[in-house]
Amino acid sequence: MLIKVGDNVSVNVRKVLPREGKITNISIATTAADPAGERGVQIKKYETELNYSGSIDYETENGDQYWAYFSQIEKDI
């Protein structure tokens, strides 16, 4: 799936219902010691089928801010 900054996504947070929000940042890991990509490369879009390590920052409808690994993204909505 292609994700882009500004897309709405559903994220698996190990609860009954997934959390939904809008992507505000995408980070790609550049070292094994930084799997979330916090010190990696910031990008505007990413094809999840590439299977890189990294994460997204996202904001829920009520303004709460979270982050998630790429593997936690269930779908774009």
ZAROLO-907922 format. One line per 3 residues: number of its first residue (from 1); their letters; for each residue x, z, y of C-alpha. Coordinates in Angstrom, 3 decimals. Last residue first. Layout:
NUM = a = X,Z,Y ~ ...;
***
This chain:
77 = idk = -8.912,4.829,4.915 ~ -5.399,4.567,3.551 ~ -5.046,5.980,0.115;
74 = eiq = -3.716,8.886,-1.935 ~ -0.650,9.734,0.109 ~ 1.111,12.629,-1.622;
71 = sfy = 3.914,10.448,-3.022 ~ 4.949,9.455,0.512 ~ 5.766,13.105,1.206;
68 = awy = 3.418,14.882,3.606 ~ 3.431,16.243,7.170 ~ 0.873,18.190,9.143;
65 = qdg = -0.601,18.416,12.647 ~ -4.015,19.933,13.433 ~ -5.850,18.032,16.196;
62 = net = -9.473,18.367,14.983 ~ -9.482,14.828,13.527 ~ -6.343,15.556,11.559;
59 = eyd = -2.848,14.584,12.697 ~ -0.192,13.012,10.538 ~ 3.554,13.112,9.996;
56 = isg = 4.702,10.890,7.172 ~ 7.405,11.344,4.588 ~ 10.428,9.910,2.864;
53 = syn = 11.924,8.835,-0.414 ~ 11.771,5.109,-1.085 ~ 9.359,3.778,-3.710;
50 = let = 9.227,0.168,-2.425 ~ 5.545,0.132,-3.452 ~ 4.864,2.393,-0.445;
47 = eyk = 5.289,-0.508,1.999 ~ 6.284,1.064,5.311 ~ 5.360,0.665,8.974;
44 = kiq = 6.536,2.011,12.360 ~ 9.917,3.437,11.300 ~ 11.977,6.578,11.909;
41 = vgr = 15.249,6.589,9.939 ~ 16.639,9.714,8.329 ~ 17.230,13.256,9.543;
38 = ega = 13.733,14.407,8.600 ~ 13.698,11.895,5.763 ~ 11.512,14.045,3.494;
35 = pda = 14.067,13.820,0.674 ~ 16.964,15.096,2.857 ~ 19.735,16.109,0.428;
32 = att = 19.420,12.773,-1.385 ~ 20.461,10.971,1.806 ~ 18.886,8.209,3.919;
29 = ais = 15.276,9.376,3.710 ~ 12.679,7.210,5.453 ~ 10.451,8.754,8.143;
26 = int = 6.977,7.621,9.270 ~ 5.322,9.109,12.373 ~ 1.841,9.694,13.855;
23 = ikg = -0.276,8.779,10.829 ~ -3.956,9.603,11.405 ~ -5.619,12.248,9.257;
20 = erp = -7.440,13.146,6.086 ~ -6.899,16.150,3.835 ~ -7.808,15.767,0.165;
17 = lvk = -10.639,17.845,-1.296 ~ -10.272,20.321,-4.141 ~ -6.841,21.369,-2.987;
14 = rvn = -3.385,20.270,-4.033 ~ -2.566,18.715,-0.634 ~ -3.319,15.124,-1.634;
11 = vsv = -3.355,13.082,1.588 ~ -6.032,10.631,2.764 ~ -4.824,8.229,5.413;
8 = ndg = -5.884,6.840,8.791 ~ -3.453,4.297,10.187 ~ -1.927,4.818,13.651;
5 = vki = 1.677,4.486,12.473 ~ 1.532,2.002,9.620 ~ 1.002,2.135,5.871;
2 = lm = 1.219,-0.819,3.493 ~ 0.000,0.000,0.000;
***
